[in-house]
Amino acid sequence: MLSVAPALDVPRPDYAHDWALVDVETSGLVPRRDRILSVAVLTFGPDGTQTGEFSTLVNPGCDPGPVHVHGLTPERLAGAPAFDQVAERVGALLRDRVLVAHNAQFDYDFLAHEFARARLHLPVTQRLCTLALNRRVEPPTDDLSLASLAAHYGVPQTRAHDALDDTRVLAGIFRASLTEAARLDLPLPLVPCPPRQDPQFAPNPPKPPCAFRNPGRLEPGGPLVQGMKIAITGETTTARAELVGRSVGAGLNMMASVSRHTSVLVTNEAASASAKARRAAAEGVPVLDEDTFLRLLEDVRPGTPHVKQSPAPPAAAPAELPAPEPLPVPATAAVTTPPSAPATAAVAAPRRRRVLVLGGTHEAASAARVRIVERGWAAALNLSASVTDVVLLSGGETDRRMARITALELPVHAPDWLGAPP
């Protein structure tokens, strides 16, 4: 029997839940219009013991959509029950449990609409997305698709786009992700699920101000940079509110319209005839699909804050950072110095450095991240599995993550490490 509970000496209280792992196959990507074709639910207790399993095909009463993707033909679905015939059984498995899915917003939205069509309430008050969980863990994979994570965590996948098999694969990924999150002492990305409302009556949240200057348009093949002006048009797989919230949290400037100052337009419809798409075409604004945008959103580069900057150092010494006062370093964290020769060459598969900066003023931390990027490394914003080094600025020794950094034996460096030759 597959366990989803991480092996913890002292389990975190927020890890102890009853879980309902879910996967749905659908006739399309729009919950208001498209229908569920199959659904699978596996339930687990807080100790990782499987407590239930249910899966069924569903007759949607409409065209099943991309058969080449899910393999569910009208003939296969003809004798299946309608969703309202299985809704109560599905609801019983979801009730009083945390819904878990890969891209959980998608599965949650489709279930909510199907329950509404059946004149029932979806009994889910919290959900957890394994995609969001692995964005915190940051495993060294090319992407965070179900197939890539299954390969990374050693979970066998036999029938992709089969709801029951995908749910069993999800269980293995969830268990491994929880174990890694516990090792890093990460809180779980639990999302509350209030009763659904018709989106046309949902109030528009106020637009938060962006703290960074607009660096211009996205360069072909280049990274997103804090301050870039981003517009979205058309339907997205990720809920629009979640997509905007994550973008704002990364330091991007979300816009309601497109202008010549827009850095990029995000759309899944290459031939969209929306006003935003027409204006983007007229102004030559770059266009990205949602998946590419989400991938770039994982590594947004530091921008220039809307604050008065300190004068630049003299041209004679452009590579030096202002010399800080000596920093106190906790006895448990050894500060390293860079080797004079590339001693890491003996490592079989060298990883690109991903450096986390702790402490310092906003300006000092931003300057350190800029130096990290200039050296060809990546600046991390959170402690995750991909972090290779830590730079300690003034006050960083009191950061609550220092205990975990020490336990993980990550190299901790003084600020002048960033000024040494790569």
C-alpha positions as CSV (number, residue, x, y, z in Angstrom):
1,M,0.0,0.0,0.0
2,L,1.4,3.4,-1.0
3,S,2.1,5.8,1.9
4,V,2.0,9.5,1.5
5,A,3.4,10.5,4.9
6,P,7.0,11.7,5.1
7,A,9.3,9.9,7.6
8,L,9.7,12.6,10.2
9,D,11.2,12.4,13.6
10,V,9.0,15.3,14.8
11,P,6.1,15.7,12.3
12,R,5.0,19.3,11.6
13,P,1.4,19.8,12.7
14,D,0.5,21.3,9.3
15,Y,1.5,18.1,7.6
16,A,-1.1,16.0,9.6
17,H,-4.3,15.9,7.5
18,D,-6.7,13.5,5.9
19,W,-5.9,13.7,2.1
20,A,-8.0,13.2,-1.0
21,L,-5.8,12.9,-4.1
22,V,-7.7,13.7,-7.3
23,D,-7.3,13.6,-11.0
24,V,-9.9,14.4,-13.7
25,E,-9.8,14.1,-17.5
26,T,-11.9,16.7,-19.3
27,S,-13.3,17.5,-22.7
28,G,-11.4,20.9,-22.7
29,L,-9.8,23.5,-20.6
30,V,-12.7,25.8,-19.7
31,P,-14.7,24.6,-16.6
32,R,-17.7,26.8,-17.4
33,R,-18.0,25.2,-20.9
34,D,-16.2,21.8,-20.8
35,R,-17.0,18.6,-18.9
36,I,-15.4,15.9,-16.8
37,L,-14.9,12.6,-18.7
38,S,-13.3,10.6,-15.9
39,V,-12.5,11.1,-12.2
40,A,-10.4,9.2,-9.7
41,V,-10.0,9.8,-6.0
42,L,-7.6,8.1,-3.5
43,T,-7.9,8.9,0.2
44,F,-5.2,8.7,2.8
45,G,-5.1,9.3,6.6
46,P,-2.5,11.5,8.3
47,D,-0.3,8.5,8.9
48,G,-0.2,7.7,5.1
49,T,-2.5,4.8,5.2
50,Q,-4.8,4.5,2.2
51,T,-8.4,4.6,3.3
52,G,-10.4,4.6,0.0
53,E,-10.3,4.5,-3.8
54,F,-12.8,5.3,-6.4
55,S,-12.6,5.9,-10.2
56,T,-15.1,6.0,-13.0
57,L,-15.7,7.2,-16.6
58,V,-18.3,9.9,-16.9
59,N,-20.7,10.4,-19.8
60,P,-20.5,14.2,-20.4
61,G,-23.5,14.3,-22.8
62,C,-21.3,16.2,-25.3
63,D,-18.3,15.9,-27.6
64,P,-15.4,14.5,-25.6
65,G,-12.9,16.8,-27.2
66,P,-9.3,15.9,-27.8
67,V,-9.6,12.1,-28.0
68,H,-5.9,11.9,-29.2
69,V,-4.9,13.2,-25.7
70,H,-7.1,11.2,-23.3
71,G,-8.2,8.3,-25.5
72,L,-11.8,8.6,-24.3
73,T,-14.0,8.1,-27.4
74,P,-17.8,8.6,-27.4
75,E,-18.2,4.8,-27.7
76,R,-16.2,4.3,-24.5
77,L,-18.2,6.9,-22.6
78,A,-21.6,5.9,-23.9
79,G,-22.4,3.5,-21.1
80,A,-20.8,5.5,-18.3
81,P,-22.9,7.3,-15.6
82,A,-23.5,11.1,-15.8
83,F,-21.6,13.1,-13.2
84,D,-24.7,13.8,-11.2
85,Q,-25.0,10.1,-10.7
86,V,-21.6,9.8,-9.0
87,A,-21.4,13.3,-7.4
88,E,-22.5,12.2,-3.9
89,R,-20.0,9.3,-3.8
90,V,-17.2,11.6,-5.0
91,G,-18.3,14.2,-2.4
92,A,-18.2,11.7,0.4
93,L,-14.6,11.0,-0.4
94,L,-13.7,14.7,-0.5
95,R,-15.5,15.8,2.6
96,D,-13.3,16.7,5.6
97,R,-10.2,16.1,3.6
98,V,-7.6,18.3,1.8
99,L,-8.0,18.0,-1.9
100,V,-4.6,17.3,-3.5
101,A,-3.9,17.5,-7.3
102,H,-1.3,18.5,-9.8
103,N,-2.3,22.0,-10.8
104,A,-5.1,21.7,-8.2
105,Q,-6.9,24.9,-9.4
106,F,-7.8,23.1,-12.6
107,D,-9.3,20.0,-10.9
108,Y,-11.0,22.1,-8.2
109,D,-12.6,24.4,-10.8
110,F,-13.9,21.5,-12.9
111,L,-15.3,19.7,-9.8
112,A,-16.9,22.8,-8.5
113,H,-18.7,23.4,-11.8
114,E,-19.9,19.8,-12.1
115,F,-21.2,19.8,-8.5
116,A,-23.0,23.1,-9.3
117,R,-24.6,21.5,-12.4
118,A,-25.8,18.6,-10.1
119,R,-27.2,21.2,-7.7
120,L,-24.8,20.1,-5.0
121,H,-22.1,21.9,-3.0
122,L,-18.5,20.8,-3.5
123,P,-17.4,19.8,0.1
124,V,-13.8,21.0,-0.1
125,T,-12.5,23.7,2.3
126,Q,-8.8,23.4,1.5
127,R,-6.6,22.2,-1.4
128,L,-2.9,21.6,-2.0
129,C,-1.3,21.7,-5.4
130,T,1.7,19.4,-5.9
131,L,2.9,21.8,-8.6
132,A,3.0,24.7,-6.0
133,L,4.6,22.4,-3.5
134,N,7.4,21.5,-5.9
135,R,7.9,25.1,-6.8
136,R,8.9,25.6,-3.1
137,V,11.0,22.4,-3.0
138,E,12.6,23.2,-6.4
139,P,13.8,19.8,-7.4
140,P,16.6,19.8,-10.1
141,T,14.2,18.9,-13.0
142,D,13.8,20.6,-16.4
143,D,10.2,21.3,-15.6
144,L,7.5,20.4,-13.0
145,S,5.2,18.3,-15.2
146,L,3.8,15.1,-13.7
147,A,6.0,13.0,-15.9
148,S,9.2,14.9,-15.0
149,L,8.5,14.7,-11.3
150,A,7.6,11.0,-11.5
151,A,11.0,10.4,-13.2
152,H,12.8,12.5,-10.7
153,Y,11.2,10.8,-7.6
154,G,11.3,7.3,-9.2
155,V,7.6,6.8,-9.4
156,P,6.5,4.5,-12.3
157,Q,3.9,5.9,-14.7
158,T,2.2,3.4,-17.0
159,R,-0.8,5.2,-18.6
160,A,-0.5,9.0,-18.9
161,H,-3.9,10.8,-19.0
162,D,-5.6,7.8,-17.3
163,A,-7.2,9.4,-14.2
164,L,-6.6,6.4,-11.9
165,D,-3.0,5.8,-13.0
166,D,-2.3,9.6,-12.8
167,T,-3.7,9.6,-9.2
168,R,-1.5,6.7,-8.2
169,V,1.5,8.5,-9.7
170,L,0.4,11.6,-7.9
171,A,0.4,9.7,-4.6
172,G,4.1,8.7,-5.1
173,I,5.1,12.2,-6.1
174,F,3.2,13.7,-3.1
175,R,4.9,11.4,-0.6
176,A,8.3,12.2,-2.0
177,S,7.6,15.9,-2.2
178,L,6.3,16.0,1.5
179,T,9.5,14.2,2.6
180,E,11.7,16.8,0.8
181,A,9.6,19.7,2.1
182,A,9.9,18.3,5.6
183,R,13.7,18.1,5.2
184,L,13.8,21.8,4.2
185,D,11.3,22.7,6.9
186,L,8.9,24.3,4.4
187,P,5.3,25.2,5.2
188,L,2.8,23.5,2.9
189,P,1.0,25.7,0.3
190,L,-2.5,25.0,1.6
191,V,-5.1,27.1,-0.1
192,P,-8.5,27.8,1.5
193,C,-11.5,27.1,-0.7
194,P,-14.5,29.3,0.2
195,P,-17.9,28.5,-1.4
196,R,-17.7,29.2,-5.1
197,Q,-19.3,32.4,-6.5
198,D,-20.2,33.2,-10.1
199,P,-17.1,35.1,-11.3
200,Q,-19.2,37.9,-12.8
201,F,-20.2,39.0,-9.3
202,A,-16.6,38.8,-7.9
203,P,-15.2,42.2,-7.0
204,N,-12.1,43.4,-8.8
205,P,-9.2,43.6,-6.3
206,P,-7.3,46.9,-6.3
207,K,-4.1,46.8,-8.4
208,P,-1.0,46.8,-6.1
209,P,1.7,49.2,-7.0
210,C,4.9,47.8,-8.5
211,A,8.1,48.6,-6.6
212,F,10.4,48.3,-9.7
213,R,11.1,50.3,-12.8
214,N,10.0,48.9,-16.2
215,P,13.2,47.4,-17.7
216,G,11.5,47.3,-21.2
217,R,10.4,44.4,-23.4
218,L,11.2,40.7,-22.9
219,E,14.2,39.8,-25.1
220,P,13.8,36.6,-27.2
221,G,15.0,33.7,-25.0
222,G,15.7,36.1,-22.2
223,P,14.5,36.1,-18.6
224,L,11.7,38.0,-16.9
225,V,12.9,41.0,-14.9
226,Q,11.2,42.6,-11.9
227,G,9.2,45.7,-13.1
228,M,8.3,44.3,-16.5
229,K,4.7,45.2,-17.5
230,I,2.7,42.0,-18.1
231,A,-0.8,41.7,-19.7
232,I,-2.9,38.5,-20.0
233,T,-5.7,37.7,-22.4
234,G,-8.0,34.7,-23.0
235,E,-8.5,31.6,-20.9
236,T,-5.7,30.3,-18.8
237,T,-5.3,26.9,-17.2
238,T,-4.1,28.5,-14.0
239,A,-6.8,30.7,-12.3
240,R,-6.4,34.3,-13.4
241,A,-6.3,35.5,-9.8
242,E,-3.6,33.0,-8.9
243,L,-1.6,33.8,-12.0
244,V,-1.7,37.5,-11.2
245,G,-1.0,37.0,-7.5
246,R,2.1,35.0,-8.2
247,S,3.3,37.5,-10.8
248,V,2.9,40.4,-8.5
249,G,4.7,38.4,-5.8
250,A,7.6,38.0,-8.1
251,G,7.9,41.8,-8.7
252,L,6.1,42.0,-12.1
253,N,3.8,44.9,-13.0
254,M,0.4,43.4,-14.0
255,M,-1.5,45.6,-16.5
256,A,-5.2,45.6,-17.5
257,S,-4.4,46.7,-21.1
258,V,-1.6,46.6,-23.7
259,S,0.4,49.7,-24.8
260,R,3.8,50.3,-26.4
261,H,5.3,50.1,-22.9
262,T,4.0,46.5,-22.3
263,S,6.9,44.0,-21.8
264,V,5.0,40.8,-22.8
265,L,1.5,39.6,-23.5
266,V,0.5,36.1,-22.1
267,T,-2.1,34.1,-24.1
268,N,-2.8,30.5,-24.9
269,E,-4.6,31.6,-28.1
270,A,-2.0,32.3,-30.8
271,A,-4.6,33.7,-33.1
272,S,-6.6,35.6,-30.5
273,A,-8.7,38.4,-31.8
274,S,-9.0,40.2,-28.4
275,A,-8.3,43.9,-28.2
276,K,-5.2,43.2,-26.2
277,A,-3.9,40.7,-28.8
278,R,-4.6,43.2,-31.6
279,R,-2.8,46.0,-29.8
280,A,0.2,43.7,-29.0
281,A,0.5,42.8,-32.7
282,A,0.3,46.5,-33.7
283,E,2.9,47.6,-31.2
284,G,5.2,44.6,-31.7
285,V,4.8,43.4,-28.1
286,P,6.3,39.9,-27.5
287,V,3.8,37.1,-26.9
288,L,4.2,34.1,-24.6
289,D,2.0,31.1,-23.9
290,E,1.0,30.3,-20.3
291,D,3.4,27.4,-19.8
292,T,6.4,29.4,-21.0
293,F,5.4,32.3,-18.8
294,L,5.1,30.0,-15.8
295,R,8.5,28.5,-16.5
296,L,10.1,32.0,-16.7
297,L,8.2,33.0,-13.6
298,E,10.3,30.5,-11.6
299,D,13.5,32.6,-12.1
300,V,12.6,36.3,-12.3
301,R,15.7,38.4,-12.3
302,P,16.2,41.4,-9.9
303,G,15.0,44.8,-11.1
304,T,15.7,48.4,-10.3
305,P,13.7,49.7,-7.3
306,H,11.7,52.9,-7.5
307,V,14.0,54.5,-5.0
308,K,16.9,56.9,-5.2
309,Q,20.0,54.8,-5.8
310,S,23.4,55.4,-4.2
311,P,26.1,56.9,-6.4
312,A,27.8,54.3,-8.6
313,P,31.4,53.4,-7.4
314,P,34.3,55.0,-9.3
315,A,35.1,53.6,-12.7
316,A,38.5,52.5,-11.5
317,A,37.0,49.8,-9.3
318,P,33.7,48.7,-10.8
319,A,33.9,45.1,-9.5
320,E,34.0,46.0,-5.8
321,L,31.0,46.1,-3.5
322,P,31.0,48.7,-0.7
323,A,33.0,47.1,2.1
324,P,30.7,46.2,4.9
325,E,31.5,46.1,8.6
326,P,32.7,42.7,9.9
327,L,29.6,40.5,10.3
328,P,28.9,38.2,13.3
329,V,28.6,34.6,12.1
330,P,26.8,32.0,14.2
331,A,29.2,29.3,15.6
332,T,27.2,26.6,13.8
333,A,27.6,28.2,10.4
334,A,31.1,28.0,8.9
335,V,31.9,30.8,6.5
336,T,33.9,29.6,3.5
337,T,36.2,31.3,1.2
338,P,36.3,30.5,-2.6
339,P,39.0,28.1,-3.7
340,S,41.9,29.5,-5.7
341,A,41.5,26.8,-8.3
342,P,38.3,25.2,-9.6
343,A,38.3,22.3,-7.1
344,T,34.7,21.5,-7.9
345,A,35.7,20.2,-11.3
346,A,35.9,16.7,-9.8
347,V,32.1,16.7,-9.3
348,A,30.5,14.4,-11.9
349,A,27.6,16.7,-12.8
350,P,28.3,20.3,-11.7
351,R,25.2,22.2,-10.8
352,R,24.7,25.9,-11.6
353,R,25.1,27.8,-8.3
354,R,21.9,29.1,-6.9
355,V,22.7,31.6,-4.1
356,L,20.3,32.7,-1.3
357,V,21.0,36.1,0.3
358,L,20.1,36.6,3.9
359,G,20.0,39.9,5.9
360,G,21.1,43.4,4.9
361,T,19.0,46.4,3.8
362,H,16.8,46.1,0.7
363,E,19.4,48.0,-1.3
364,A,22.3,45.8,-0.1
365,A,20.4,42.6,-0.7
366,S,19.4,43.8,-4.2
367,A,23.0,44.8,-5.0
368,A,24.2,41.3,-3.9
369,R,21.6,39.6,-6.1
370,V,22.7,41.7,-9.1
371,R,26.3,40.6,-8.5
372,I,25.2,37.0,-8.3
373,V,23.5,37.3,-11.7
374,E,26.5,39.1,-13.1
375,R,28.6,36.0,-12.2
376,G,26.3,33.8,-14.2
377,W,24.6,32.3,-11.2
378,A,20.9,32.4,-10.1
379,A,19.6,34.4,-7.2
380,A,17.3,32.4,-5.0
381,L,14.4,34.1,-3.1
382,N,13.6,31.1,-0.9
383,L,15.4,28.2,0.8
384,S,14.8,25.2,-1.4
385,A,16.4,22.0,-2.6
386,S,18.2,23.8,-5.4
387,V,20.0,26.3,-3.2
388,T,23.8,25.6,-3.3
389,D,25.2,28.6,-1.4
390,V,24.2,31.3,1.1
391,V,25.6,34.8,1.4
392,L,25.2,36.4,4.9
393,L,24.7,40.1,5.0
394,S,24.4,42.2,8.2
395,G,21.6,40.8,10.4
396,G,21.3,37.6,8.4
397,E,22.6,35.4,11.2
398,T,19.2,36.0,13.1
399,D,17.1,34.7,10.1
400,R,15.0,31.7,11.2
401,R,16.3,29.8,8.2
402,M,19.8,29.7,9.5
403,A,19.1,26.6,11.6
404,R,17.9,24.7,8.6
405,I,20.8,26.0,6.5
406,T,23.2,24.7,9.2
407,A,21.4,21.3,9.3
408,L,21.7,21.0,5.5
409,E,25.4,21.9,5.7
410,L,25.1,24.5,3.0
411,P,28.2,26.7,2.4
412,V,27.7,30.1,4.1
413,H,29.8,33.0,2.7
414,A,30.7,36.5,3.7
415,P,29.7,39.3,1.3
416,D,33.2,39.7,-0.2
417,W,32.8,36.2,-1.6
418,L,30.8,37.8,-4.4
419,G,33.7,39.9,-5.4
420,A,36.2,37.0,-5.9
421,P,36.9,35.7,-9.4
422,P,34.3,33.1,-10.6
